[in-house]
Amino acid sequence: MLAGGAVALTHMAPHWADVSLYDTLDVLWIFDDESVVSQYYFSDDLNESMMVTNGIEDDHNPLTQEEVKAWQKVAAEASHIGVFEVVDLTTPKTSFLEIASAA
């Protein structure tokens, strides 16, 4: 759990982000009005917590099959969640509006 226990993160996320034990996991939170970077130390305790949570999730699924299919459809269509290896936070030389108006 990240963000003070408010956001669940799959146990595979550190692997997808190429984060090893004792590394720092950087998370870029993108909101409508701001973007924030948080850093989480990927310790034995965090890894163990994620594995235990994953085991509980695998063992206990309170959703019906219809709900599972509905959430799978939502996840498949989601365009707002992703794991990125590199994010360029520098200011672009050309703004998005200039690029869009030139097209």
DSSP file (Angstrom, degrees, kcal/mol; ACC not computed):
  #  RESIDUE AA STRUCTURE BP1 BP2  ACC     N-H-->O    O-->H-N    N-H-->O    O-->H-N    TCO  KAPPA ALPHA  PHI   PSI    X-CA   Y-CA   Z-CA
    1    1 A M              0   0    0      0, 0.0     7,-0.2     0, 0.0     2,-0.2   0.000 360.0 360.0 360.0 134.7    0.0    0.0    0.0
    2    2 A L  B  >> +A    7   0A   0      5,-3.5     5,-2.3     1,-0.2     4,-1.0  -0.642 360.0  45.0-115.5 175.5    1.2    3.4   -0.9
    3    3 A A  T >45S-     0   0    0      1,-0.2     3,-0.9    -2,-0.2    -1,-0.2   0.927 137.3 -45.3  55.8  51.2    0.1    7.0   -0.1
    4    4 A G  T 345S-     0   0    0      1,-0.2    -1,-0.2    -3,-0.2    -2,-0.1   0.817 111.8 -52.7  66.0  31.1   -0.4    6.3    3.6
    5    5 A G  T 345S+     0   0    0      2,-0.2    -1,-0.2    -3,-0.1    -2,-0.2   0.574 117.4 108.1  83.4   9.8   -2.2    3.0    2.9
    6    6 A A  T <<5 +     0   0    0     -4,-1.0     2,-0.5    -3,-0.9    -3,-0.2   0.677  70.0  53.3 -93.6 -18.6   -4.7    4.5    0.5
    7    7 A V  B   <S-A    2   0A   0     -5,-2.3    -5,-3.5     2,-0.0     2,-0.3  -0.968  71.1-147.1-125.5 121.9   -3.4    3.1   -2.8
    8    8 A A        -     0   0    0     -2,-0.5     2,-0.4    -7,-0.2    42,-0.0  -0.646  14.2-163.1 -83.6 141.5   -2.9   -0.6   -3.4
    9    9 A L        -     0   0    0     -2,-0.3    -2,-0.0     2,-0.0     0, 0.0  -0.992  23.9-112.3-127.9 130.6    0.0   -1.5   -5.7
   10   10 A T    >   -     0   0    0     -2,-0.4     3,-1.5     1,-0.1    41,-0.1  -0.255  24.5-121.9 -59.2 147.1    0.4   -4.9   -7.4
   11   11 A H  T 3  S+     0   0    0      1,-0.3     4,-0.4    39,-0.3    -1,-0.1   0.657 110.8  62.4 -66.3 -13.9    3.4   -6.9   -6.1
   12   12 A M  T 3> S+     0   0    0      1,-0.2     4,-2.7     2,-0.1    -1,-0.3   0.631  78.5  87.2 -85.1 -14.5    4.7   -6.9   -9.7
   13   13 A A  H <> S+     0   0    0     -3,-1.5     4,-2.2     1,-0.2    -1,-0.2   0.895  86.7  50.0 -56.6 -46.0    5.0   -3.1  -10.0
   14   14 A P  H  4>S+     0   0    0      0, 0.0     5,-3.3     0, 0.0    -1,-0.2   0.905 112.4  49.1 -60.6 -37.7    8.6   -3.0   -8.6
   15   15 A H  H >45S+     0   0    0     -4,-0.4     3,-1.5     3,-0.2    -2,-0.2   0.940 111.2  48.6 -63.7 -46.8    9.6   -5.8  -11.1
   16   16 A W  H 3<5S+     0   0    0     -4,-2.7    -1,-0.2     1,-0.3    -3,-0.2   0.839 112.9  48.4 -62.1 -32.9    8.0   -3.9  -14.0
   17   17 A A  T 3<5S-     0   0    0     -4,-2.2    -1,-0.3    -5,-0.2    -2,-0.2   0.356 114.7-118.8 -89.0   5.7    9.8   -0.7  -12.9
   18   18 A D  T < 5 +     0   0    0     -3,-1.5     2,-0.5     1,-0.2    -3,-0.2   0.881  60.0 154.3  58.3  42.1   13.1   -2.7  -12.6
   19   19 A V      < -     0   0    0     -5,-3.3    -1,-0.2    -6,-0.2     2,-0.2  -0.892  26.1-159.9-102.8 126.5   13.4   -1.9   -8.9
   20   20 A S    >   -     0   0    0     -2,-0.5     3,-2.1     1,-0.2    22,-0.2  -0.531  38.3 -69.2 -98.0 168.2   15.4   -4.3   -6.8
   21   21 A L  T 3  S+     0   0    0      1,-0.3    22,-0.2    -2,-0.2    -1,-0.2  -0.324 123.3  19.7 -56.1 136.7   15.3   -4.9   -3.0
   22   22 A Y  T 3  S+     0   0    0     20,-3.6    -1,-0.3     1,-0.3    21,-0.1   0.494 101.5 116.2  75.0   8.3   16.8   -1.9   -1.2
   23   23 A D  S <  S-     0   0    0     -3,-2.1    19,-3.0    19,-0.4     2,-0.5  -0.397  71.9-103.4 -89.7 176.9   16.3    0.4   -4.2
   24   24 A T  E     -B   41   0B   0     17,-0.2     2,-0.7    -2,-0.1    17,-0.2  -0.911  23.6-148.7-104.9 129.3   14.0    3.5   -4.3
   25   25 A L  E     -B   40   0B   0     15,-3.4    15,-2.3    -2,-0.5     2,-0.5  -0.877  13.1-155.8 -96.7 114.0   10.7    3.1   -6.1
   26   26 A D  E     -B   39   0B   0     -2,-0.7     2,-0.5    13,-0.2    13,-0.2  -0.801   8.1-166.5 -92.9 128.5    9.7    6.5   -7.6
   27   27 A V  E     -B   38   0B   0     11,-3.2    11,-2.8    -2,-0.5     2,-0.7  -0.969   9.3-153.0-118.9 124.4    6.0    7.0   -8.2
   28   28 A L  E     -B   37   0B   0     -2,-0.5     2,-0.6     9,-0.2     9,-0.2  -0.869   9.9-160.8 -97.3 114.0    4.7    9.8  -10.4
   29   29 A W  E     -B   36   0B   0      7,-3.5     7,-2.5    -2,-0.7     2,-0.6  -0.858   5.4-164.3 -95.4 119.5    1.2   10.8   -9.3
   30   30 A I  E     +B   35   0B   0     -2,-0.6     5,-0.2     5,-0.2     2,-0.2  -0.928  13.6 172.6-111.0 116.4   -0.6   12.8  -12.1
   31   31 A F        -     0   0    0      3,-2.9    -2,-0.0    -2,-0.6     0, 0.0  -0.628  47.4 -99.6-112.5 172.7   -3.7   14.6  -11.0
   32   32 A D  S    S+     0   0    0     -2,-0.2     3,-0.1     1,-0.2    -1,-0.0   0.861 121.2  27.5 -60.7 -36.0   -5.9   17.1  -12.9
   33   33 A D  S    S+     0   0    0      1,-0.2     2,-0.3     0, 0.0    -1,-0.2   0.523 128.1   6.3-110.1  -6.5   -4.2   20.1  -11.3
   34   34 A E        -     0   0    0      2,-0.0    -3,-2.9     0, 0.0     2,-0.4  -0.991  54.7-131.3-165.2 165.0   -0.7   18.9  -10.4
   35   35 A S  E     -B   30   0B   0     -2,-0.3     2,-0.4    -5,-0.2    -5,-0.2  -0.985  24.3-174.4-124.4 139.1    1.9   16.2  -10.7
   36   36 A V  E     -B   29   0B   0     -7,-2.5    -7,-3.5    -2,-0.4     2,-0.5  -0.991  15.7-145.8-136.0 139.5    3.9   14.9   -7.7
   37   37 A V  E     -B   28   0B   0     -2,-0.4     2,-0.4    -9,-0.2    -9,-0.2  -0.925  17.4-172.3-106.2 127.9    6.7   12.5   -7.3
   38   38 A S  E     -B   27   0B   0    -11,-2.8   -11,-3.2    -2,-0.5     2,-0.4  -0.911  10.7-147.7-115.4 146.9    6.9   10.2   -4.3
   39   39 A Q  E     -B   26   0B   0     -2,-0.4     2,-0.4   -13,-0.2   -13,-0.2  -0.951  11.0-171.0-117.0 135.4    9.7    8.0   -3.3
   40   40 A Y  E     -B   25   0B   0    -15,-2.3   -15,-3.4    -2,-0.4     2,-0.5  -0.991  23.2-130.1-126.4 127.0    9.3    4.7   -1.5
   41   41 A Y  E     -B   24   0B   0     -2,-0.4     2,-1.7   -17,-0.2   -17,-0.2  -0.652  20.7-137.6 -75.2 121.2   12.2    2.6   -0.1
   42   42 A F        +     0   0    0    -19,-3.0   -20,-3.6    -2,-0.5   -19,-0.4  -0.609  40.9 166.5 -86.1  85.4   11.7   -0.9   -1.4
   43   43 A S     >  -     0   0    0     -2,-1.7     4,-2.5   -22,-0.2     5,-0.2  -0.332  54.0 -99.9 -93.7 173.4   12.6   -2.8    1.8
   44   44 A D  H  > S+     0   0    0      1,-0.2     4,-2.9     2,-0.2     5,-0.2   0.895 124.0  53.9 -57.7 -40.7   12.1   -6.3    3.0
   45   45 A D  H  > S+     0   0    0      2,-0.2     4,-2.5     1,-0.2    -1,-0.2   0.918 109.6  45.4 -63.8 -44.3    9.1   -5.2    5.0
   46   46 A L  H  > S+     0   0    0      2,-0.2     4,-2.4     1,-0.2    -1,-0.2   0.920 114.5  48.9 -65.3 -42.9    7.4   -3.5    2.0
   47   47 A N  H  X S+     0   0    0     -4,-2.5     4,-2.2     2,-0.2    -2,-0.2   0.929 112.9  47.2 -61.1 -46.1    8.2   -6.5   -0.3
   48   48 A E  H  X S+     0   0    0     -4,-2.9     4,-2.6     1,-0.2     5,-0.2   0.905 111.3  51.7 -62.5 -42.4    6.8   -8.9    2.4
   49   49 A S  H  X S+     0   0    0     -4,-2.5     4,-2.5     1,-0.2    -1,-0.2   0.907 110.5  48.2 -61.0 -42.8    3.7   -6.8    2.8
   50   50 A M  H  X S+     0   0    0     -4,-2.4     4,-2.2     2,-0.2   -39,-0.3   0.886 112.3  48.9 -66.4 -38.5    3.0   -6.8   -0.9
   51   51 A M  H  X S+     0   0    0     -4,-2.2     4,-2.2     2,-0.2    -2,-0.2   0.903 112.4  47.8 -68.3 -41.1    3.5  -10.5   -1.1
   52   52 A V  H  X S+     0   0    0     -4,-2.6     4,-2.3     2,-0.2    -2,-0.2   0.931 112.4  49.2 -64.4 -45.3    1.1  -11.2    1.8
   53   53 A T  H  X S+     0   0    0     -4,-2.5     4,-2.5     1,-0.2    -2,-0.2   0.902 110.7  50.8 -60.2 -41.4   -1.5   -8.8    0.3
   54   54 A N  H  X S+     0   0    0     -4,-2.2     4,-2.6     1,-0.2    -1,-0.2   0.897 109.2  51.2 -63.8 -40.3   -1.2  -10.6   -3.0
   55   55 A G  H  X S+     0   0    0     -4,-2.2     4,-1.7     2,-0.2    -2,-0.2   0.896 111.1  47.5 -63.5 -40.6   -1.7  -13.9   -1.3
   56   56 A I  H  X S+     0   0    0     -4,-2.3     4,-2.1     2,-0.2    -2,-0.2   0.914 111.9  50.7 -65.5 -43.0   -4.8  -12.7    0.4
   57   57 A E  H  < S+     0   0    0     -4,-2.5    -2,-0.2     1,-0.2    -1,-0.2   0.918 110.5  48.7 -61.0 -43.9   -6.1  -11.3   -2.8
   58   58 A D  H  < S+     0   0    0     -4,-2.6    -1,-0.2     1,-0.2    -2,-0.2   0.848 116.4  43.6 -64.3 -33.5   -5.5  -14.5   -4.7
   59   59 A D  H  < S+     0   0    0     -4,-1.7     2,-0.5     1,-0.2    -1,-0.2   0.748 116.8  45.0 -83.9 -25.0   -7.3  -16.5   -1.9
   60   60 A H     <  +     0   0    0     -4,-2.1    -1,-0.2    -5,-0.1    -4,-0.0  -0.917  56.4 166.2-130.2 106.5  -10.2  -14.2   -1.4
   61   61 A N        -     0   0    0     -2,-0.5    -4,-0.1    -3,-0.1    -3,-0.0  -0.894   8.3-178.6-120.6 101.2  -12.2  -12.7   -4.3
   62   62 A P        +     0   0    0      0, 0.0     2,-0.2     0, 0.0    -1,-0.1   0.506  52.9 101.6 -78.4  -1.9  -15.5  -11.2   -3.1
   63   63 A L  S    S-     0   0    0      1,-0.1     2,-0.1     2,-0.0    -2,-0.1  -0.539  72.2-123.8 -84.3 147.6  -16.5  -10.2   -6.6
   64   64 A T     >  -     0   0    0     -2,-0.2     4,-2.5     1,-0.1     5,-0.2  -0.375  33.1-103.7 -75.5 166.3  -19.0  -12.2   -8.7
   65   65 A Q  H  > S+     0   0    0      1,-0.2     4,-2.4     2,-0.2     5,-0.2   0.861 123.8  53.6 -61.1 -35.5  -17.9  -13.4  -12.1
   66   66 A E  H  > S+     0   0    0      2,-0.2     4,-2.2     1,-0.2    -1,-0.2   0.906 109.7  47.3 -65.4 -41.1  -19.9  -10.6  -13.8
   67   67 A E  H  > S+     0   0    0      2,-0.2     4,-2.6     1,-0.2     5,-0.2   0.894 110.4  52.4 -66.8 -39.8  -18.1   -8.0  -11.6
   68   68 A V  H  X S+     0   0    0     -4,-2.5     4,-2.4     1,-0.2    -2,-0.2   0.940 111.3  46.6 -60.1 -47.3  -14.7   -9.5  -12.4
   69   69 A K  H  X S+     0   0    0     -4,-2.4     4,-2.0     1,-0.2    -2,-0.2   0.889 111.4  51.8 -63.0 -39.7  -15.4   -9.3  -16.1
   70   70 A A  H  X S+     0   0    0     -4,-2.2     4,-2.1     2,-0.2    -1,-0.2   0.925 112.2  45.2 -63.5 -44.4  -16.7   -5.7  -15.8
   71   71 A W  H  X S+     0   0    0     -4,-2.6     4,-2.8     1,-0.2    -2,-0.2   0.862 110.5  54.3 -68.2 -35.1  -13.5   -4.7  -14.0
   72   72 A Q  H  X S+     0   0    0     -4,-2.4     4,-2.3    -5,-0.2    -1,-0.2   0.889 108.8  49.3 -63.9 -37.8  -11.3   -6.5  -16.5
   73   73 A K  H  X S+     0   0    0     -4,-2.0     4,-1.5     2,-0.2    -2,-0.2   0.923 111.5  48.4 -65.7 -44.4  -13.0   -4.6  -19.3
   74   74 A V  H  X S+     0   0    0     -4,-2.1     4,-0.8     1,-0.2     3,-0.2   0.927 113.0  48.2 -61.0 -45.0  -12.5   -1.3  -17.4
   75   75 A A  H >< S+     0   0    0     -4,-2.8     3,-0.7     1,-0.2    -1,-0.2   0.890 109.3  52.9 -64.1 -39.4   -8.8   -2.2  -16.8
   76   76 A A  H 3< S+     0   0    0     -4,-2.3    -1,-0.2     1,-0.2    -2,-0.2   0.814 114.3  42.6 -65.5 -29.9   -8.3   -3.2  -20.5
   77   77 A E  H 3< S+     0   0    0     -4,-1.5    -1,-0.2    -3,-0.2    -2,-0.2   0.500  87.6 119.2 -94.2  -5.1   -9.7    0.2  -21.6
   78   78 A A    <<  +     0   0    0     -4,-0.8    -3,-0.0    -3,-0.7    -4,-0.0  -0.361  31.2 173.2 -66.7 136.3   -7.8    2.3  -19.1
   79   79 A S        +     0   0    0     -2,-0.1    -1,-0.1     1,-0.0    -4,-0.0   0.252  67.8  69.5-121.1   9.2   -5.5    4.9  -20.4
   80   80 A H  S    S+     0   0    0      1,-0.1     2,-0.4     2,-0.0   -50,-0.2   0.398  85.2  68.6-111.8   1.6   -4.6    6.6  -17.2
   81   81 A I        +     0   0    0     -6,-0.1     2,-0.3     2,-0.0    -1,-0.1  -0.981  58.7 140.6-124.1 133.2   -2.5    4.0  -15.4
   82   82 A G        -     0   0    0     -2,-0.4     2,-0.5     2,-0.0    -3,-0.0  -0.991  44.4-128.3-163.3 160.2    0.9    2.9  -16.5
   83   83 A V        -     0   0    0     -2,-0.3     2,-0.4   -56,-0.0   -56,-0.0  -0.978  31.3-171.8-114.4 121.4    4.4    1.9  -15.4
   84   84 A F        -     0   0    0     -2,-0.5     3,-0.1     1,-0.1    -2,-0.0  -0.932  23.8-154.7-119.8 137.4    7.1    3.8  -17.2
   85   85 A E  S    S+     0   0    0     -2,-0.4     2,-0.4     1,-0.3    -1,-0.1   0.888  86.9  19.4 -73.9 -39.6   10.8    3.2  -17.0
   86   86 A V        -     0   0    0      2,-0.0     2,-0.4     0, 0.0    -1,-0.3  -0.998  63.1-171.9-135.5 134.3   11.7    6.8  -17.8
   87   87 A V        -     0   0    0     -2,-0.4     2,-0.8    -3,-0.1    -3,-0.0  -0.994  17.0-144.7-126.7 125.4    9.7    9.9  -17.6
   88   88 A D        +     0   0    0     -2,-0.4    -2,-0.0     1,-0.1     0, 0.0  -0.801  20.7 175.1 -91.0 110.1   11.0   13.2  -19.1
   89   89 A L        +     0   0    0     -2,-0.8    -1,-0.1     2,-0.1     2,-0.1   0.277  39.5 117.6 -98.7   9.9    9.8   16.0  -16.8
   90   90 A T  S    S-     0   0    0      1,-0.1    -2,-0.0     0, 0.0     0, 0.0  -0.411  77.6 -97.9 -74.8 155.9   11.7   18.8  -18.6
   91   91 A T        -     0   0    0     -2,-0.1    -1,-0.1     1,-0.1    -2,-0.1  -0.590  42.1-120.8 -73.8 126.3    9.8   21.6  -20.2
   92   92 A P        -     0   0    0      0, 0.0    -1,-0.1     0, 0.0     4,-0.0  -0.341   9.3-130.3 -67.6 151.2    9.4   20.9  -23.9
   93   93 A K  S    S+     0   0    0      1,-0.1     2,-0.5     2,-0.1    -2,-0.0   0.799  99.1  43.7 -70.2 -28.6   10.8   23.5  -26.3
   94   94 A T  S    S-     0   0    0      4,-0.0    -1,-0.1     3,-0.0     2,-0.0  -0.975  90.7-127.4-118.9 129.4    7.5   23.5  -28.2
   95   95 A S     >  -     0   0    0     -2,-0.5     4,-2.0     1,-0.1     5,-0.2  -0.300  20.2-116.4 -72.9 159.0    4.2   23.6  -26.3
   96   96 A F  H  > S+     0   0    0      1,-0.2     4,-2.8     2,-0.2     5,-0.2   0.880 116.0  55.4 -60.7 -38.9    1.5   21.1  -26.9
   97   97 A L  H  > S+     0   0    0      1,-0.2     4,-2.4     2,-0.2    -1,-0.2   0.887 106.8  49.8 -63.8 -39.0   -0.8   23.8  -28.1
   98   98 A E  H  > S+     0   0    0      2,-0.2     4,-1.3     1,-0.2    -1,-0.2   0.896 112.8  47.2 -66.0 -39.7    1.7   25.0  -30.7
   99   99 A I  H  X S+     0   0    0     -4,-2.0     4,-0.8     2,-0.2    -2,-0.2   0.922 113.3  48.2 -66.0 -43.7    2.1   21.4  -32.0
  100  100 A A  H  < S+     0   0    0     -4,-2.8     3,-0.5     1,-0.2    -2,-0.2   0.886 111.4  49.2 -65.4 -39.4   -1.7   20.9  -32.1
  101  101 A S  H  < S+     0   0    0     -4,-2.4    -1,-0.2     1,-0.2    -2,-0.2   0.766 107.6  55.5 -73.9 -22.8   -2.3   24.2  -34.0
  102  102 A A  H  <        0   0    0     -4,-1.3    -1,-0.2     1,-0.2    -2,-0.2   0.696 360.0 360.0 -78.8 -18.9    0.4   23.4  -36.5
  103  103 A A     <        0   0    0     -4,-0.8    -1,-0.2    -3,-0.5    -2,-0.2   0.471 360.0 360.0 -78.2 360.0   -1.3   20.0  -37.4
